[in-house]
Amino acid sequence: MYKQSIRKETLSKVRNLRRNQTPQEVILWSRLRNRGFRNLKFRRQYPVGRYIVDFVCLEKKLIVELDGWQHGVEEGKRYDEERTNYLRSEGYEVIRFWNNEINGNLDGVVLKIEEWCA
């Protein structure tokens, strides 16, 4: 599944993130997995360059990130901006949702992802 070039530390971190998903990641993953969303293949906790993204559709070059409270503080905002700029430089589009959007408006989140993929 992974290329040989993925470092052991990164692979270990990916596996740990998959085992310890947030409740919101579990909820969204239930909609995206097994080609259940527009027959597109999404991957979770996937390494892209020096980052591990929450969800990615390689076919559409789309990354979906779920953000908790730490993304709202100044340091988190700067990190996210740097990360997003890097991912876009690699040809990906990045869309972000707050965890409370998953909790309170999952259908709206899925609709926004669908609009982007259309």
C-alpha atoms as a printed R data frame, in Angstrom:
    type eleno elety resid chain resno       x      y      z
1   ATOM     1    CA   MET     A     1   0.000  0.000  0.000
2   ATOM     2    CA   TYR     A     2   2.786  2.431  0.859
3   ATOM     3    CA   LYS     A     3   5.805  3.172 -1.213
4   ATOM     4    CA   GLN     A     4   9.131  1.952  0.122
5   ATOM     5    CA   SER     A     5  10.227  5.574  0.560
6   ATOM     6    CA   ILE     A     6   7.901  6.162  3.537
7   ATOM     7    CA   ARG     A     7   9.989  6.289  6.680
8   ATOM     8    CA   LYS     A     8   9.240  3.884  9.505
9   ATOM     9    CA   GLU     A     9   8.515  6.781 11.875
10  ATOM    10    CA   THR     A    10   5.944  8.208  9.467
11  ATOM    11    CA   LEU     A    11   4.295  4.844  8.950
12  ATOM    12    CA   SER     A    12   4.141  4.333 12.704
13  ATOM    13    CA   LYS     A    13   2.553  7.760 13.158
14  ATOM    14    CA   VAL     A    14   0.013  7.040 10.391
15  ATOM    15    CA   ARG     A    15  -0.980  3.779 12.049
16  ATOM    16    CA   ASN     A    16  -1.297  5.488 15.421
17  ATOM    17    CA   LEU     A    17  -3.500  8.248 13.964
18  ATOM    18    CA   ARG     A    18  -5.738  5.660 12.316
19  ATOM    19    CA   ARG     A    19  -6.132  3.767 15.582
20  ATOM    20    CA   ASN     A    20  -6.895  6.966 17.493
21  ATOM    21    CA   GLN     A    21  -9.227  8.876 15.194
22  ATOM    22    CA   THR     A    22 -11.347 11.667 16.597
23  ATOM    23    CA   PRO     A    23 -15.086 10.985 16.772
24  ATOM    24    CA   GLN     A    24 -15.575 13.448 13.906
25  ATOM    25    CA   GLU     A    25 -13.019 11.616 11.745
26  ATOM    26    CA   VAL     A    26 -14.863  8.342 12.402
27  ATOM    27    CA   ILE     A    27 -18.169  9.940 11.390
28  ATOM    28    CA   LEU     A    28 -16.851 11.456  8.148
29  ATOM    29    CA   TRP     A    29 -14.849  8.327  7.298
30  ATOM    30    CA   SER     A    30 -18.078  6.302  7.484
31  ATOM    31    CA   ARG     A    31 -19.344  8.419  4.551
32  ATOM    32    CA   LEU     A    32 -16.132  8.433  2.495
33  ATOM    33    CA   ARG     A    33 -14.786  4.893  2.846
34  ATOM    34    CA   ASN     A    34 -15.084  1.964  0.454
35  ATOM    35    CA   ARG     A    35 -15.905  4.206 -2.490
36  ATOM    36    CA   GLY     A    36 -19.148  5.084 -0.720
37  ATOM    37    CA   PHE     A    37 -18.906  8.690 -1.831
38  ATOM    38    CA   ARG     A    38 -19.425  9.198 -5.586
39  ATOM    39    CA   ASN     A    39 -17.429  6.002 -6.155
40  ATOM    40    CA   LEU     A    40 -14.228  7.919 -5.307
41  ATOM    41    CA   LYS     A    41 -11.369  6.308 -3.422
42  ATOM    42    CA   PHE     A    42 -10.550  8.284 -0.274
43  ATOM    43    CA   ARG     A    43  -7.674  7.431  2.027
44  ATOM    44    CA   ARG     A    44  -7.397  8.458  5.660
45  ATOM    45    CA   GLN     A    45  -4.394  9.630  7.613
46  ATOM    46    CA   TYR     A    46  -2.314  9.613  4.466
47  ATOM    47    CA   PRO     A    47   1.211 11.035  4.124
48  ATOM    48    CA   VAL     A    48   1.640 13.817  1.566
49  ATOM    49    CA   GLY     A    49   5.177 15.120  1.620
50  ATOM    50    CA   ARG     A    50   6.121 15.996  5.172
51  ATOM    51    CA   TYR     A    51   2.500 16.086  6.361
52  ATOM    52    CA   ILE     A    52  -0.135 13.513  7.206
53  ATOM    53    CA   VAL     A    53  -3.550 14.619  5.975
54  ATOM    54    CA   ASP     A    54  -6.884 13.564  7.433
55  ATOM    55    CA   PHE     A    55  -8.493 12.434  4.155
56  ATOM    56    CA   VAL     A    56  -7.351 12.525  0.557
57  ATOM    57    CA   CYS     A    57  -8.799 11.581 -2.799
58  ATOM    58    CA   LEU     A    58  -5.749 11.152 -5.016
59  ATOM    59    CA   GLU     A    59  -7.873 10.960 -8.164
60  ATOM    60    CA   LYS     A    60  -9.369 14.427 -7.544
61  ATOM    61    CA   LYS     A    61  -6.272 15.808 -5.765
62  ATOM    62    CA   LEU     A    62  -8.572 16.788 -2.895
63  ATOM    63    CA   ILE     A    63  -7.583 16.892  0.770
64  ATOM    64    CA   VAL     A    64 -10.239 17.182  3.466
65  ATOM    65    CA   GLU     A    65  -9.048 18.386  6.862
66  ATOM    66    CA   LEU     A    66 -11.057 18.396 10.090
67  ATOM    67    CA   ASP     A    67 -10.101 21.070 12.578
68  ATOM    68    CA   GLY     A    68 -10.560 21.202 16.328
69  ATOM    69    CA   TRP     A    69 -10.088 24.088 18.762
70  ATOM    70    CA   GLN     A    70  -6.275 24.129 18.419
71  ATOM    71    CA   HIS     A    71  -6.649 25.316 14.829
72  ATOM    72    CA   GLY     A    72  -8.374 28.464 16.041
73  ATOM    73    CA   VAL     A    73  -5.428 29.787 18.044
74  ATOM    74    CA   GLU     A    74  -2.776 31.937 16.379
75  ATOM    75    CA   GLU     A    75  -0.065 29.246 16.322
76  ATOM    76    CA   GLY     A    76  -2.478 26.721 14.846
77  ATOM    77    CA   LYS     A    77  -3.598 29.168 12.181
78  ATOM    78    CA   ARG     A    78  -0.005 29.840 11.115
79  ATOM    79    CA   TYR     A    79   0.777 26.119 10.973
80  ATOM    80    CA   ASP     A    80  -2.369 25.428  8.932
81  ATOM    81    CA   GLU     A    81  -1.529 28.223  6.503
82  ATOM    82    CA   GLU     A    82   2.007 26.869  5.984
83  ATOM    83    CA   ARG     A    83   0.673 23.344  5.604
84  ATOM    84    CA   THR     A    84  -2.067 24.381  3.158
85  ATOM    85    CA   ASN     A    85   0.393 26.383  1.068
86  ATOM    86    CA   TYR     A    86   2.701 23.361  0.837
87  ATOM    87    CA   LEU     A    87  -0.124 20.970 -0.082
88  ATOM    88    CA   ARG     A    88  -1.401 23.370 -2.755
89  ATOM    89    CA   SER     A    89   2.126 23.663 -4.159
90  ATOM    90    CA   GLU     A    90   1.962 19.877 -4.578
91  ATOM    91    CA   GLY     A    91  -1.186 20.264 -6.692
92  ATOM    92    CA   TYR     A    92  -3.849 19.516 -4.058
93  ATOM    93    CA   GLU     A    93  -6.933 21.494 -3.167
94  ATOM    94    CA   VAL     A    94  -7.478 21.650  0.586
95  ATOM    95    CA   ILE     A    95 -10.885 22.095  2.164
96  ATOM    96    CA   ARG     A    96 -11.321 22.410  5.913
97  ATOM    97    CA   PHE     A    97 -14.230 21.822  8.239
98  ATOM    98    CA   TRP     A    98 -14.561 22.454 11.943
99  ATOM    99    CA   ASN     A    99 -15.383 19.464 14.117
100 ATOM   100    CA   ASN     A   100 -18.638 21.131 15.161
101 ATOM   101    CA   GLU     A   101 -19.680 21.202 11.483
102 ATOM   102    CA   ILE     A   102 -19.376 17.403 11.425
103 ATOM   103    CA   ASN     A   103 -21.372 17.174 14.653
104 ATOM   104    CA   GLY     A   104 -24.119 19.600 13.672
105 ATOM   105    CA   ASN     A   105 -24.314 19.596  9.894
106 ATOM   106    CA   LEU     A   106 -22.811 16.428  8.440
107 ATOM   107    CA   ASP     A   107 -25.091 16.542  5.408
108 ATOM   108    CA   GLY     A   108 -23.919 20.098  4.671
109 ATOM   109    CA   VAL     A   109 -20.265 19.019  4.933
110 ATOM   110    CA   VAL     A   110 -20.854 16.109  2.578
111 ATOM   111    CA   LEU     A   111 -22.679 18.427  0.171
112 ATOM   112    CA   LYS     A   112 -19.714 20.836  0.124
113 ATOM   113    CA   ILE     A   113 -17.331 17.959 -0.628
114 ATOM   114    CA   GLU     A   114 -19.668 16.741 -3.357
115 ATOM   115    CA   GLU     A   115 -19.846 20.236 -4.896
116 ATOM   116    CA   TRP     A   116 -16.068 20.353 -5.046
117 ATOM   117    CA   CYS     A   117 -15.880 16.911 -6.665
118 ATOM   118    CA   ALA     A   118 -18.591 17.599 -9.242
